[in-house]
Amino acid sequence: MSVKIDKKIVGYSVISPEAEAEEVVANAETDGQVADNAFSNVIQMHEKLERPDHLVGSTYKIKTPLSEHALYVTVNDIVLNENTEHEQRRPFEVFINSKNMDHFQWIVALTRIISAIFRKGGDVTFLVEELRSVFDPRGGYFKKGGKYMPSLVAEIGDCIECHLKFIGMIGGECVDDSQKAFLDKKRAEFEKQEQKASPVANSDEAESSSFPAGSQLCMKCSTKAVIKMDGCMTCLNCGESKCG
C-alpha cells in the first residue's frame, strides 16, 4: 500500500517491534480499566447486600393429604440495578407459614438455610433438585393435576421452581407449541376411544387429575399422564416417549 506525502518531511523516527508491542499492551490495559469501571457500577448479588425496606414477593399455597391445614410459601425478591439495562430480580428470602405446628422446627430451619443461600448469590437453581430429591419414608402423594410428590419438602422445592420460572431464572416448559398441539390432538382421540369403551369413568380419579383416567406415572416429570398412544407409551405432560 502506497501513501502520498503532500507535506515536507521535517523529521522521522523508527518504531521498533518492542515499542509497538508495549503500545499495544498499554492500549489493552486502558480498555480493560474502562470495562472494569463500567462493570463495577453493576450491583451483584452477595451476602453483604443489605436488605431494603421493601421487597417484592409471591405466595404459593400447598395443600397436602398429610395435613388438615395448608402451608403458605412466600418468596421475596430483591430488584438489583433498578431502572437500568442491568435490572434483574433475584430471590432474597423465603417464609413458610401454617396453622399446623407439627413441622415447625424443621420448617424454620429450612427457611433460614434457603434464605442464606439466596443471599449468598450465584446460581441458586440447584436448590430445586436438592429439595425435590427428598423422599418421605411413609410414602408420597399425588397433588392436584396428577403430579407425584415424594414428600412435603419436595413440594416446597416445586414451589421454589415455579417462582424461579416466574422471575426468569429457570426456563419455561420444554414442550414447544407444535408438540403441545400434537399431544392435545392425541389426547382427545384417546379420551374419545376410552369414552366409547367405558362410558362410566372413575369420577374420583378424573377429579384428582387433569389427564385421562388410567394414566400411568411418568418417570421424567412425575405426573400421571402416560398413556398408550399409537402403540407407544407417551406422556401427555412433558412429551416423553418410549419410541423417541
FENWOLIN-V508570 format. One record per run of one state. SS is the DSSP state (H for helix, E for strand, - for the rest). FROM is the first residue (numbers start at 1). TO is the last residue. If there is no record, write none. Layout:
SS_FROM_TO ; SS_FROM_TO
//
This chain:
-_1_16 ; H_17_40 ; -_41_55 ; E_56_62 ; -_63_70 ; E_71_80 ; -_81_87 ; E_88_98 ; -_99_103 ; H_104_120 ; -_121_125 ; H_126_132 ; -_133_140 ; E_141_142 ; -_143_146 ; E_147_149 ; -_150_151 ; H_152_166 ; -_167_176 ; H_177_197 ; -_198_202 ; H_203_208 ; -_209_215 ; E_216_217 ; -_218_222 ; E_223_229 ; -_230_231 ; E_232_235 ; -_236_240 ; E_241_241 ; -_242_244
//
